[in-house]
C-alpha cells in the first residue's frame, strides 16, 4: 500500500494523559500544526487515566474535536494507551506523550516510509531536555541492545550507522521511546503495549522487539524530530525509589520475555543467584522486592491478545 496515494485514510494521534492539563495546553498546538502541514486527515484521541486536574474540562472547552476516552481505574501507561489504540480508526496511529513537542515536518517526513506492507513503525529523533528546551540532556536516535551479566540492556543516545535493524538481541534496533507512528492494523494485531509492564517503563522497548520477533520492520527517520521534556510527568508524581523498583522489575521481565540462547540463560541465572546472595550486604533490599515482584507477574502473566 502506498500511503501517500491513500492519505484520506489518515492518522490517529493517541495521547495518554494523567493530570497533564498544562502539558496539553503547551504541546497540542504543535501536534495540530504538524498534522495540518502534512495535509492528511487525522483524529486526536486523548485517553485520560483518572486525572484529578481539569484536563478533561480544558479539552472540552478548547478542543471539542478531540475524542476523550476515560478509564474507570488508573491503568498506567500501557493499559491507558491501549484504550486509545482500540479506538483508533485511521490507517496510521501515532502514540505520543503529553510532554512532547512536534517539529512542523514530523508527520510529513514519516508518511513516505509506509509504502512497505510489513513496516510496523517509524521512530524519529527524540531531543530530551529538562525544564528549558535549551537544556538538552540526551538525543535519542536508535538503541543498541546488549547483554551484560545475563540482563538485556540498551543504550539509546547513539547515532545509527544505517536503517538496517538487527533482529537479534545484542544488535542495533529502533527503540520507539515516547513517540512513534505505526501501522494501525499491525499495532492492534500485536496487542498494543504489553500490560505486564504497567504502570510504566520498558513497554516501548518490548513492543519494538516484539514487532521485530514477529517479522515486522522498524525505521528510524532522523528528520522526524520531537522535543521531549524528560522528567516532566512521572518524576513529578512518583518517588525515585518507587520508580527504581519498577524499572528494575520490568528490566528483569523484559529479559525473561526476550532472552535467547542457552549460554545467555546460564549467565542470567548465575547473575540472579549471585545477587540473591550478596545484595543484602549493600542494604539493597529493593532488589529483592523487584525480583519477587517480577516472579509474581511472570507467573501470572496473560498472553498478548489482539486489539483488532
Secondary structure as a PSIPRED ss2 file (coil, helix, strand):
# PSIPRED VFORMAT (PSIPRED V4.0)

   1 X C   1.000  0.000  0.000
   2 X C   1.000  0.000  0.000
   3 X H   0.000  1.000  0.000
   4 X H   0.000  1.000  0.000
   5 X H   0.000  1.000  0.000
   6 X H   0.000  1.000  0.000
   7 X H   0.000  1.000  0.000
   8 X H   0.000  1.000  0.000
   9 X H   0.000  1.000  0.000
  10 X C   1.000  0.000  0.000
  11 X E   0.000  0.000  1.000
  12 X E   0.000  0.000  1.000
  13 X E   0.000  0.000  1.000
  14 X E   0.000  0.000  1.000
  15 X E   0.000  0.000  1.000
  16 X E   0.000  0.000  1.000
  17 X E   0.000  0.000  1.000
  18 X C   1.000  0.000  0.000
  19 X C   1.000  0.000  0.000
  20 X C   1.000  0.000  0.000
  21 X H   0.000  1.000  0.000
  22 X H   0.000  1.000  0.000
  23 X H   0.000  1.000  0.000
  24 X H   0.000  1.000  0.000
  25 X H   0.000  1.000  0.000
  26 X H   0.000  1.000  0.000
  27 X H   0.000  1.000  0.000
  28 X H   0.000  1.000  0.000
  29 X H   0.000  1.000  0.000
  30 X H   0.000  1.000  0.000
  31 X H   0.000  1.000  0.000
  32 X H   0.000  1.000  0.000
  33 X H   0.000  1.000  0.000
  34 X H   0.000  1.000  0.000
  35 X H   0.000  1.000  0.000
  36 X H   0.000  1.000  0.000
  37 X H   0.000  1.000  0.000
  38 X C   1.000  0.000  0.000
  39 X C   1.000  0.000  0.000
  40 X C   1.000  0.000  0.000
  41 X C   1.000  0.000  0.000
  42 X E   0.000  0.000  1.000
  43 X E   0.000  0.000  1.000
  44 X E   0.000  0.000  1.000
  45 X E   0.000  0.000  1.000
  46 X E   0.000  0.000  1.000
  47 X E   0.000  0.000  1.000
  48 X E   0.000  0.000  1.000
  49 X C   1.000  0.000  0.000
  50 X C   1.000  0.000  0.000
  51 X C   1.000  0.000  0.000
  52 X C   1.000  0.000  0.000
  53 X C   1.000  0.000  0.000
  54 X C   1.000  0.000  0.000
  55 X H   0.000  1.000  0.000
  56 X H   0.000  1.000  0.000
  57 X H   0.000  1.000  0.000
  58 X H   0.000  1.000  0.000
  59 X H   0.000  1.000  0.000
  60 X H   0.000  1.000  0.000
  61 X H   0.000  1.000  0.000
  62 X H   0.000  1.000  0.000
  63 X C   1.000  0.000  0.000
  64 X C   1.000  0.000  0.000
  65 X C   1.000  0.000  0.000
  66 X C   1.000  0.000  0.000
  67 X E   0.000  0.000  1.000
  68 X E   0.000  0.000  1.000
  69 X E   0.000  0.000  1.000
  70 X E   0.000  0.000  1.000
  71 X C   1.000  0.000  0.000
  72 X C   1.000  0.000  0.000
  73 X C   1.000  0.000  0.000
  74 X C   1.000  0.000  0.000
  75 X C   1.000  0.000  0.000
  76 X H   0.000  1.000  0.000
  77 X H   0.000  1.000  0.000
  78 X H   0.000  1.000  0.000
  79 X H   0.000  1.000  0.000
  80 X H   0.000  1.000  0.000
  81 X H   0.000  1.000  0.000
  82 X H   0.000  1.000  0.000
  83 X H   0.000  1.000  0.000
  84 X H   0.000  1.000  0.000
  85 X H   0.000  1.000  0.000
  86 X H   0.000  1.000  0.000
  87 X H   0.000  1.000  0.000
  88 X C   1.000  0.000  0.000
  89 X C   1.000  0.000  0.000
  90 X C   1.000  0.000  0.000
  91 X C   1.000  0.000  0.000
  92 X E   0.000  0.000  1.000
  93 X E   0.000  0.000  1.000
  94 X E   0.000  0.000  1.000
  95 X E   0.000  0.000  1.000
  96 X E   0.000  0.000  1.000
  97 X C   1.000  0.000  0.000
  98 X C   1.000  0.000  0.000
  99 X C   1.000  0.000  0.000
 100 X E   0.000  0.000  1.000
 101 X E   0.000  0.000  1.000
 102 X E   0.000  0.000  1.000
 103 X C   1.000  0.000  0.000
 104 X C   1.000  0.000  0.000
 105 X C   1.000  0.000  0.000
 106 X H   0.000  1.000  0.000
 107 X H   0.000  1.000  0.000
 108 X H   0.000  1.000  0.000
 109 X H   0.000  1.000  0.000
 110 X H   0.000  1.000  0.000
 111 X H   0.000  1.000  0.000
 112 X H   0.000  1.000  0.000
 113 X H   0.000  1.000  0.000
 114 X H   0.000  1.000  0.000
 115 X H   0.000  1.000  0.000
 116 X C   1.000  0.000  0.000
 117 X C   1.000  0.000  0.000
 118 X C   1.000  0.000  0.000
 119 X E   0.000  0.000  1.000
 120 X E   0.000  0.000  1.000
 121 X E   0.000  0.000  1.000
 122 X E   0.000  0.000  1.000
 123 X E   0.000  0.000  1.000
 124 X E   0.000  0.000  1.000
 125 X E   0.000  0.000  1.000
 126 X E   0.000  0.000  1.000
 127 X E   0.000  0.000  1.000
 128 X E   0.000  0.000  1.000
 129 X E   0.000  0.000  1.000
 130 X C   1.000  0.000  0.000
 131 X C   1.000  0.000  0.000
 132 X C   1.000  0.000  0.000
 133 X C   1.000  0.000  0.000
 134 X C   1.000  0.000  0.000
 135 X C   1.000  0.000  0.000
 136 X E   0.000  0.000  1.000
 137 X E   0.000  0.000  1.000
 138 X E   0.000  0.000  1.000
 139 X E   0.000  0.000  1.000
 140 X E   0.000  0.000  1.000
 141 X C   1.000  0.000  0.000
 142 X E   0.000  0.000  1.000
 143 X E   0.000  0.000  1.000
 144 X E   0.000  0.000  1.000
 145 X E   0.000  0.000  1.000
 146 X E   0.000  0.000  1.000
 147 X E   0.000  0.000  1.000
 148 X E   0.000  0.000  1.000
 149 X C   1.000  0.000  0.000
 150 X C   1.000  0.000  0.000
 151 X E   0.000  0.000  1.000
 152 X E   0.000  0.000  1.000
 153 X E   0.000  0.000  1.000
 154 X E   0.000  0.000  1.000
 155 X E   0.000  0.000  1.000
 156 X E   0.000  0.000  1.000
 157 X E   0.000  0.000  1.000
 158 X E   0.000  0.000  1.000
 159 X C   1.000  0.000  0.000
 160 X C   1.000  0.000  0.000
 161 X C   1.000  0.000  0.000
 162 X C   1.000  0.000  0.000
 163 X C   1.000  0.000  0.000
 164 X C   1.000  0.000  0.000
 165 X C   1.000  0.000  0.000
 166 X C   1.000  0.000  0.000
 167 X C   1.000  0.000  0.000
 168 X C   1.000  0.000  0.000
 169 X C   1.000  0.000  0.000
 170 X C   1.000  0.000  0.000
 171 X C   1.000  0.000  0.000
 172 X E   0.000  0.000  1.000
 173 X E   0.000  0.000  1.000
 174 X C   1.000  0.000  0.000
 175 X C   1.000  0.000  0.000
 176 X C   1.000  0.000  0.000
 177 X C   1.000  0.000  0.000
 178 X C   1.000  0.000  0.000
 179 X E   0.000  0.000  1.000
 180 X E   0.000  0.000  1.000
 181 X E   0.000  0.000  1.000
 182 X E   0.000  0.000  1.000
 183 X E   0.000  0.000  1.000
 184 X H   0.000  1.000  0.000
 185 X H   0.000  1.000  0.000
 186 X H   0.000  1.000  0.000
 187 X H   0.000  1.000  0.000
 188 X H   0.000  1.000  0.000
 189 X H   0.000  1.000  0.000
 190 X C   1.000  0.000  0.000
 191 X C   1.000  0.000  0.000
 192 X C   1.000  0.000  0.000
 193 X C   1.000  0.000  0.000
 194 X C   1.000  0.000  0.000
 195 X H   0.000  1.000  0.000
 196 X H   0.000  1.000  0.000
 197 X H   0.000  1.000  0.000
 198 X C   1.000  0.000  0.000
 199 X C   1.000  0.000  0.000
 200 X C   1.000  0.000  0.000
 201 X C   1.000  0.000  0.000
 202 X C   1.000  0.000  0.000
 203 X H   0.000  1.000  0.000
 204 X H   0.000  1.000  0.000
 205 X H   0.000  1.000  0.000
 206 X H   0.000  1.000  0.000
 207 X H   0.000  1.000  0.000
 208 X H   0.000  1.000  0.000
 209 X H   0.000  1.000  0.000
 210 X H   0.000  1.000  0.000
 211 X H   0.000  1.000  0.000
 212 X H   0.000  1.000  0.000
 213 X H   0.000  1.000  0.000
 214 X C   1.000  0.000  0.000
 215 X C   1.000  0.000  0.000
 216 X C   1.000  0.000  0.000
 217 X E   0.000  0.000  1.000
 218 X E   0.000  0.000  1.000
 219 X E   0.000  0.000  1.000
 220 X E   0.000  0.000  1.000
 221 X E   0.000  0.000  1.000
 222 X E   0.000  0.000  1.000
 223 X E   0.000  0.000  1.000
 224 X E   0.000  0.000  1.000
 225 X E   0.000  0.000  1.000
 226 X E   0.000  0.000  1.000
 227 X E   0.000  0.000  1.000
 228 X E   0.000  0.000  1.000
 229 X E   0.000  0.000  1.000
 230 X C   1.000  0.000  0.000
 231 X C   1.000  0.000  0.000
 232 X C   1.000  0.000  0.000
 233 X C   1.000  0.000  0.000
 234 X H   0.000  1.000  0.000
 235 X H   0.000  1.000  0.000
 236 X H   0.000  1.000  0.000
 237 X H   0.000  1.000  0.000
 238 X C   1.000  0.000  0.000
 239 X C   1.000  0.000  0.000
 240 X H   0.000  1.000  0.000
 241 X H   0.000  1.000  0.000
 242 X H   0.000  1.000  0.000
 243 X H   0.000  1.000  0.000
 244 X H   0.000  1.000  0.000
 245 X H   0.000  1.000  0.000
 246 X H   0.000  1.000  0.000
 247 X H   0.000  1.000  0.000
 248 X H   0.000  1.000  0.000
 249 X H   0.000  1.000  0.000
 250 X H   0.000  1.000  0.000
 251 X H   0.000  1.000  0.000
 252 X H   0.000  1.000  0.000
 253 X H   0.000  1.000  0.000
 254 X H   0.000  1.000  0.000
 255 X H   0.000  1.000  0.000
 256 X H   0.000  1.000  0.000
 257 X H   0.000  1.000  0.000
 258 X H   0.000  1.000  0.000
 259 X C   1.000  0.000  0.000
 260 X C   1.000  0.000  0.000
 261 X C   1.000  0.000  0.000
 262 X H   0.000  1.000  0.000
 263 X H   0.000  1.000  0.000
 264 X H   0.000  1.000  0.000
 265 X H   0.000  1.000  0.000
 266 X H   0.000  1.000  0.000
 267 X H   0.000  1.000  0.000
 268 X H   0.000  1.000  0.000
 269 X H   0.000  1.000  0.000
 270 X H   0.000  1.000  0.000
 271 X H   0.000  1.000  0.000
 272 X H   0.000  1.000  0.000
 273 X H   0.000  1.000  0.000
 274 X H   0.000  1.000  0.000
 275 X H   0.000  1.000  0.000
 276 X H   0.000  1.000  0.000
 277 X H   0.000  1.000  0.000
 278 X H   0.000  1.000  0.000
 279 X H   0.000  1.000  0.000
 280 X H   0.000  1.000  0.000
 281 X H   0.000  1.000  0.000
 282 X H   0.000  1.000  0.000
 283 X C   1.000  0.000  0.000
 284 X C   1.000  0.000  0.000
 285 X H   0.000  1.000  0.000
 286 X H   0.000  1.000  0.000
 287 X H   0.000  1.000  0.000
 288 X H   0.000  1.000  0.000
 289 X H   0.000  1.000  0.000
 290 X H   0.000  1.000  0.000
 291 X H   0.000  1.000  0.000
 292 X H   0.000  1.000  0.000
 293 X H   0.000  1.000  0.000
 294 X H   0.000  1.000  0.000
 295 X H   0.000  1.000  0.000
 296 X H   0.000  1.000  0.000
 297 X H   0.000  1.000  0.000
 298 X H   0.000  1.000  0.000
 299 X H   0.000  1.000  0.000
 300 X C   1.000  0.000  0.000
 301 X C   1.000  0.000  0.000
 302 X C   1.000  0.000  0.000
 303 X C   1.000  0.000  0.000
 304 X C   1.000  0.000  0.000
 305 X C   1.000  0.000  0.000
 306 X C   1.000  0.000  0.000
 307 X C   1.000  0.000  0.000
 308 X C   1.000  0.000  0.000
